Structures are given as structure tokens and as C-alpha cells.
């Protein structure tokens, strides 16, 4: 609770727990922190994008000292996709050290603009512009979009989502796993279908 009230992240809290003598598993520690969040309706602070060399080491090493700072991968991702803030020095160093990030950032912003404006013409321009990109991953992404244009256009133009379908699929898979392969399709169907009392099929 002290770590929660002091604004620490879950990772820093777990590190502090180990320093206090905890010798259990890390998964159990993080699960316990999630229970605390639910019980007190309060979230731990997100992990900062800058970490020290000491913090990068495993929790049980007992290392001390501060050799250098480094930017976490999630920190870079969040800046590129969510436009979270980086210090001027950190941003300058990263983009100077990895100039390819300029192209990645431009690609991300163009794609976000397509979704924000729901613009089909911009979608076609995006695909045409990146189908021959020097970045293999972006080239693959653009070519993948071009192979299923009807679905991609609908995703851009409309607010509809297949999230509820995916949720049902997950429910089906969970129920199927609990049956351990011992039940037939009729029982699986009965487990999936909800019918109010008094209602019969015609």
C-alpha cells in the first residue's frame, strides 16, 4: 500500500518486495498487486519509459549503483504510436541514433489520419506509397491490406466492430477446453446456447 500511495509502478513495487525479503514467484507478486488495485479501486503508476541499468537487471541480483539510463522499448513505441512525451535530449538521441524512426513515425501518423478521417482515398494512397517500402515489415503490411480491400475499406469507413464475435469465439474455446474432449457436439451446443424459460423453438 505504501508503494501504491507513493506513486510507484508495479515493477518498482515488486522490486521493493524482493528487497524486503520476498522469495516467491514474480507472477504471484504481480497477481497480488492486481488484487490490491481492484480492492482499493486505485491503479499503480505506469512504468516510466526511462529505466536505470540497475533496474534493467533481474529483481534478485541485488545489484547497486546507477551506470546509465536507457529508454525502454515500450517507451519508444508509446511515443511513436500514442505521441507520449520524451525529453528533448532523449528524443534527439534516439532519432539521431536510429534515423529509420523518422520514416516509421511518418507511416504511423499517415495511417492514424486515415482512421481518424475515415478516408478511403487516403487509404489507397497509403497502400500505393508503402507497397515498395524499404522497410520489410511496412511493405508486408501494405501488401497485406491490398489483398483484402473490401474488408479494409469497411473497417476504415464504418464504426462496426467484430469484437463481440471474437468474444464469443473466446467463450467457445474456453468451454471446449473445460470439456477435456470427453463430450460431444450436442453438449457443447447446449452449453453455448442461452434460452429463456418458456421459450421453445418452432
Secondary structure by P-SEA (a helix, b strand, c coil): cccccccccaaaaaaaaaaacccccaaaaaaaaaaaaaaaccccccccccccccccccccccccccccccccaaaaaaaacccccccaaaaaaaaaaccaaaaaaaaaaaaaaaaaaccaaaaaaaaaaccccccaaaaaaaaaaaacaaaaaaaacccccaaaaaaaaaaaaaaaaaacccccaaaaaaaacccccccccc
